[in-house]
Amino acid sequence: MPAPISSLRLLWPGRGAPAPAPAVELETVRDGDPAARFIVGDNLGALRALVAAGTKVALAYLDPPFFTGREHTLIERSTTLRGVARRRSVAFDDRWESLDAYLAALMERVRLVRELLLPEGCLVLHVDPRTSHYSKVLCDEIFGADCFASEIVWRYRRWPSKTRNFQRMHDVLLRYVRDPEAQPRFHQLYEPLAASTRATWGDRKQRAIVDASGRRLRSSSTREPTPGTPLGDVWEIGIVAPVAKERTGYPTQKPEALLVRLIEACTEPGDLVLDPYLGSGTTAAACARLGRRSLGIDLNRRAVTIATRRLTALGKAPSVERLVDVDRADDTAANAG
């Protein structure tokens, strides 16, 4: 007899309890808009500090490294008297000792994020087909299989690569709710009607005509305008083009349209949205436009600088904090005394 889904778990050599972590706390570096908050430092320590502080979020969007096995470069452009200058630096290192090490790091962070969610909140984990199947089993174990809500396929177009295979043109977004018994935050979004549907039924809502047994006989149209077709789980959204105004030079930058859709569907105005992999600040920018509060974390100071610049341009200059090792701070104070 097969085991129930909820009892399945991934095993790898050396898997065990998380290693002890130093105690850390958050220290404000710069005051700013309370609706936008950035933390500079390792997201593992930051997430632990947020859990200890009792922070709660309505939506957590995680866009971790994709296990590409390479170092990703940040390219910043500036105009000089000689033309356009390009400054290159490391954005993040996606090289791992093994898949085991990658999954172990991801598991620790997903566990902590779950603790930060409101009962009606949800997590969205953005991965690619290389690790999506492993990630789903991990999330099933951490949240429980009954907390799985949806698998969203983000389909996009890009320049094709030379490969003797089908071109990969999609990412995977796994959505899990915190408490399956709670009414989740969710607002139905809509897509435009298909041309064939509009030609047959116009722009009015349809109503099913059924018989006494409930069997559908036919459809009819009403006087009420239709909002469109309920949004499905395959989203066609373009990537950030090299010449797009929102382009920052940060590698793997996601389009604001993708985050706007997630935030509109899964949060209410004023809700707090967490992004532990801040990057160029796309999640925070979408929150600023939609009237949500944002909380972003990144180890790379240049990423935080870019995200800060981006939000400042929207009139939401964020507050910035950093991680402080409590034990070292105590030692420094004792030595000073």
PEVEN-V446135 format. One record per backbone hydrogen bond with DSSP energy under -1.0 kcal/mol. NH is the residue of the N-H (numbers start at 0). CO is the residue of the C=O. E is the energy in kcal/mol with one decimal. If there is no record, write none. Layout:
[[NH,CO,E] [NH,CO,E]]
//
This chain:
[[6,3,-1.7] [7,4,-1.7] [14,11,-2.2] [24,323,-2.1] [26,321,-2.6] [28,319,-3.2] [29,319,-2.0] [32,316,-3.6] [35,32,-1.9] [36,293,-1.8] [37,318,-2.8] [38,295,-2.5] [39,320,-3.0] [40,297,-2.0] [45,41,-2.1] [46,42,-2.7] [47,43,-1.8] [48,44,-2.2] [49,45,-2.3] [50,46,-2.4] [51,47,-2.4] [52,48,-1.5] [53,50,-1.3] [54,49,-2.2] [56,115,-2.7] [57,271,-2.4] [58,271,-1.2] [59,121,-2.0] [60,273,-2.8] [61,123,-2.9] [68,93,-1.8] [71,91,-2.8] [73,88,-3.5] [74,248,-2.2] [75,86,-2.8] [77,84,-2.3] [79,82,-4.0] [82,79,-1.4] [84,77,-3.5] [86,75,-3.2] [88,73,-1.9] [90,71,-2.8] [91,71,-1.1] [93,69,-1.9] [101,97,-1.7] [102,98,-2.7] [103,99,-2.4] [104,100,-2.0] [105,101,-2.2] [106,102,-2.7] [107,103,-1.9] [108,104,-1.5] [109,105,-2.4] [110,106,-2.4] [111,107,-1.7] [112,108,-2.4] [113,109,-2.2] [114,110,-1.2] [117,56,-2.6] [120,117,-2.0] [121,57,-1.8] [122,175,-2.8] [123,59,-3.0] [124,173,-2.8] [125,61,-3.5] [126,171,-2.9] [130,127,-1.8] [131,127,-1.5] [134,130,-2.8] [135,131,-2.0] [136,132,-1.5] [137,133,-2.3] [138,134,-2.5] [139,135,-2.5] [140,136,-1.9] [141,137,-2.3] [142,138,-3.0] [143,139,-1.4] [146,143,-2.3] [147,144,-1.4] [148,174,-2.9] [149,174,-1.4] [151,172,-3.2] [152,232,-3.1] [153,170,-1.9] [154,234,-3.2] [155,168,-2.3] [164,162,-1.6] [170,153,-1.9] [171,126,-2.8] [172,151,-2.9] [173,124,-2.7] [174,149,-2.9] [175,122,-2.6] [176,146,-2.6] [177,120,-2.3] [178,118,-1.1] [181,178,-1.3] [184,119,-2.4] [186,264,-2.4] [190,228,-3.1] [197,193,-2.5] [198,194,-2.1] [199,195,-1.5] [200,196,-3.3] [201,197,-1.8] [204,223,-3.3] [206,219,-3.5] [208,217,-3.3] [210,214,-2.0] [213,210,-1.8] [216,208,-3.6] [217,208,-1.5] [219,206,-2.5] [221,204,-3.0] [225,202,-2.1] [228,190,-2.9] [230,188,-3.0] [234,152,-2.9] [236,154,-1.7] [243,240,-1.8] [246,243,-1.3] [252,249,-1.1] [258,254,-1.2] [259,255,-3.0] [260,256,-1.7] [261,257,-1.7] [262,258,-2.9] [263,259,-2.6] [264,260,-1.8] [265,261,-2.2] [266,262,-1.3] [269,290,-2.2] [270,267,-2.3] [272,292,-2.4] [273,58,-2.9] [274,294,-2.7] [277,296,-2.8] [280,277,-2.2] [284,280,-2.4] [285,281,-2.4] [286,282,-2.3] [287,283,-2.3] [288,284,-1.8] [289,285,-1.4] [291,286,-2.5] [292,270,-2.9] [293,34,-2.6] [294,272,-2.2] [295,36,-2.5] [296,274,-2.0] [297,38,-2.1] [303,299,-1.7] [304,300,-2.2] [305,301,-2.6] [306,302,-2.7] [307,303,-2.5] [308,304,-2.4] [309,305,-2.2] [310,306,-2.2] [311,307,-2.5] [312,308,-1.7] [314,311,-1.7] [315,310,-2.6] [318,35,-2.5] [319,29,-2.7] [320,37,-2.5] [321,26,-2.5] [322,39,-1.2] [323,24,-2.7] [325,22,-2.3] [328,324,-2.5] [329,325,-2.3] [330,326,-2.1] [331,327,-2.6] [332,328,-2.1] [333,329,-2.3] [334,330,-2.5] [335,331,-2.3] [336,332,-1.8]]
//
